[in-house]
């Protein structure tokens, strides 16, 4: 049985294909349309999944949408009633959209699917899952656990904002829910908005900003904004927020509480913004810890699965892991709404159709999250030739040697290999790599390659077998979703003068043997690399270790500010030519910047949008 | 028709019959607004209000 999962019409639309319970393909629409967080019907991603269906089949047997639109509409109406007469403007904007199309989602899906496969009767094949059940299914079914507690936390789905479920083989049941407007995701997004970042995309920037500040306002948040219970459930004081009925996240009462209005994107970040970021991070961690401890107590289970947007807060995930209430933690790499497409398909297969689950262990069933499109060597060569690129086709070992040469000499290397990752992180499929030992690499990559804010940290990739030598972690973290400290033996002691530095000033102090990936609090967002799921990337790290003694590389996504990660060889080449990436490895093709035709260089920096 | 059956099923299961008048008004108004924007009957709709 083949089931297609779809998430769409809010943000990060995506499609995923599951065959007899096995994950076959998954991709986000933004990678095809080049519109970041594209929320339209994911026709390209659906087409990609349909192409992955069994040869000769008319398409998937069922299509599952990741949430229930009627219940969402019910929440919308009830919220408007509760806040009336406030919220008229928001009502005027939202309701016509619902009346025009969102309420008729079955017809909309039917129409779009018919455009792709006209001779199939799609109407009879469409099912609807629930938002948090989709998240929970995306976290539990691909995990390597036979039974586990499942915690899903995000902004809001239909009504639920947080859920605790129990997974046992093919069964998955939600046992507790926290409902809108009391939402951890929306609370964090409110602070994201107040700090001047985009809601639904800038949350990770707020997390990256937190270590520069002191949590001076944490107590104020606990005292004024929420009533937190010992089980992690809470009630927000909605009088400080505007998201229920307004068009902004916060209001003037919120501004008064923190003594400043929301930062405009053009304004510079101050120490106060950093302190507020540190404070909300502390609050989020405390809530997550209480919730996971409660889940452990309530279920008595020793494994935990996480999903939902808040599960992308890898600093909190690291704290949950070190809290020791669970033996194993597994986090869905596509924890945001894109992953809902995968969860919806898995939920339909195991719950609706009551099909058995084949446990994937010790590795999980996500196959490294390399579930997107790939390109054959011949195709890559043809496409690069058409784009006017000058390249060398190298043997496997020779390619690795050339890449190590580039990295060792301090160059930034574009790395485009195999299938594209599903989820927001580049995991060595569509990555920019660099030497983590270089003290200047963090600012070079931020300012000359990615064209983004200088405060933002980079993440390390490390061979799984070496992770405990370099970091305070001895567990798998293949999806870059756990943060841990750099091992004390690799840390550099700061002078008394350096310790007195504040905010962004902290950035310029090298604090370990791998400064490019060591954040100002000595933490790092770690990706462990496994030869089973990405043999070529593991080979590169092994060769780099052999040459330099260091099995760690900087791994950042292959894109520039405001753009989705590159999806095709042409886009990789264009990004290479528009930035200061020095070398590029696409399949077995190796490109050097100095050999390219200068007229193909393009000026990215002047055209970039804020992300 | 499928939509009406589904919305009826939804209200029955969720016991949200009080949404019915609200939905009906919204759908009628929404329908009229769409017609007013796109069709030749727009001048006649004007006289209704």
Contacts between the chains, C-beta under 8 A, distances in Angstrom:
chain1	res1	chain2	res2	distance
A	70	B	6	7.3
A	70	B	7	6.6
A	70	B	10	4.4
A	71	B	10	7.5
A	71	B	14	7.1
A	74	B	10	7.9
A	74	B	14	6.7
A	74	B	16	6.0
A	74	B	19	6.5
A	77	B	19	6.4
A	77	B	22	6.2
A	95	B	26	6.4
A	95	B	30	7.7
A	96	B	30	6.6
A	96	B	33	7.3
A	99	B	26	5.8
A	99	B	27	6.5
A	99	B	30	3.5
A	100	B	30	7.0
A	100	B	34	7.1
A	103	B	3	7.9
A	104	B	3	6.0
A	106	B	2	6.7
A	106	B	3	7.2
A	106	B	6	7.1
A	107	B	2	8.0
A	107	B	3	7.0
A	123	B	2	7.3
